[in-house]
Amino acid sequence: MVLTRLIPLWIAIVSGVAILVSAFIRPMESWGENFTDTFNVIAAIASVLGAGSLLKANLAKVSRRDAGWGFALVVLGTFLITLVVGLGKIGVHPSHDFPQADFGGKQESADTPFGWIYEFAMVPLTSTMFALLAFYVASAAFRAFRAKNLEASLLLGTAFVILLGRTFAGVVLTGWLPDWASGLRLENLSVYVMQVFNTAGNRAIIIGIALGVAATSLRILLGVDRSWLGGGER
């Protein structure tokens, strides 16, 4: 009970109050920096645990020959290759500041194996995934949008303006408009909608999120909300 609930609760309360106070009281700024450094160390340890969990789950899937075990094998192979290349700093050139250190350079540069993996494997795969998601989102929006009332009609019209304005089709459809009516061109109209209406909506959502975060943080700092400890709020 003490190790699993009371000590974590007091660690969260003390660290949260220290970081909060350090933002307003100058002599206590070092407190917040110290706690932030501690959190970074904990995050590094958590990443190691996450990597171990990834290996355990995928190795179990491969050993049992579960459905999709081939993809798990690919995950294991790419993970191990990236881990060895990154931690070993294979192919890293010496830094200009420390030329005597063989591994002092940055491994993120494009002429290193780690940078090559990121630039020519990670980036294309990510771009492909988001390109596919765009088609899924467009098809789902086409099926979901129904002009049943005024609000749905406004949403449907705005969606078409944004979709067409961000493509060459919008330029072709409304490019004939004269200069005095250039604001009605789809490419310009989509920019106006995103900068005015979308910005206003995003700010309202961000303010609501900020208020929710503040309320949740106060509940945790005061010990009212203990659900993050597991086993309910008692």
C-alpha positions, 0 to 999 in steps of 0.5 A: 500500500505504501510503496504502490500508492502513498509514495508515488502520490507524494512524489507527484504532489511534491514535484508538481508543486515544486515545478509550479512554484519555480515558475513564479518564484525566481530563487526556486527556479533551480528546483524546477530544472532539477525535477525536469532533469529527473523526469528526463532520466525517468523517461530514458529508463521508460524508453528502455522498458518500452523497447524491452516490451516491444521485443518481448511481444514480437518475439512471442508472436514470432515463436507462436507463429501467430497471425501476422508473425511475418510483420513482427519479424520485420519489426524486430529486424528493423528495430535491431538494425536501427538500434545497433547503428544508432547506439554504435554510431556506425559511420559517424564522422568526427566532430569539427569541435572535437576532431580527436574523438572518432564518435563525436559527430552527429549521427543525424546527418544524411551521410551516416547510416543512421541518417540514411535509414531515417531519410530514405526509409522512415520519411518515405514510409511516413509519407506513404502512410499519411497519403493513404490516410488522406484517401481514407479520410476523404472517403469516410467524410464523403460517406458521413457528410449528409446535408440534413440541416443547416449545420450539416450543410455548412460543414459539408460546404466548408469541407468541399471548399477546403478540399478543393482549395488545397488541390489544383482542381480548385484553381481550375474551377475558379481561376476564371474569376476576375481580380476584383473577385479573387477572394472568391477563388477556392484557393484564396477562400480556403486560406481565409477559412483556415486562417479566420474560422479555423483559428478561432475554433482552434483557440477555443478548443485550446483554451478548453483543453488548458482549463481541463489540464489545469483542473486535472492537475489541481485534482492530482496535486491536492490528492483528490484524483488518485485514479492514475495510481490504479485501482480506482480513486480510493 
